[in-house]
């Protein structure tokens, strides 16, 4: 039994680059989304196990803090719009990278 180290290295590098692209663009997209004034506040779901769940008062406080932070933004409306478009573009790159990875697995 022999190992094709060249192919192993190729798969390793493709996986590493793919992970960096997806995580990097997703993080950049979230940062741009927050800069555009649309801070993603997600209400927690009640789970049946020992996960801590926020109360309605804590959720309201978090939403109020997010609204206050977005109101303090030094960006103009045009810059906020550009940040929002950039965020959507970053999320599109993430989705495209995932789709290309799946197609490489299925068709390759």
C-alpha positions, 0 to 999 in steps of 0.5 A: 500500500502506497500513499500518494502524498502529492494528492494528500497535500492537494486535498489538505491545501484545498480544505484549508483554503476553503475553510479560510475563505468561508470563515473569513468572508463570513466574519467580514460579512458580519462585520460589514452587516454590523457597520451598516446598522443592521446588527443581527440580534437572534432571540434564543430558543428554549432548549430541553437541556441545560443551556442558559436561555435569556429572559424577555427582559434580557432580550429587550436589553440586548435589542436596545443596546444594538439599536443604540450602537447602530445609532452611534455609527459615524458612517453616512447613509451612503457608506452604510448602504455600501457596507450592506451591499458588501456584507451581502457580497461576502455572504454570497462568496461564502455560499458560492464556496460551499456550493463549489465544494459540494459540486467538487465532491459530487461531480469529482 
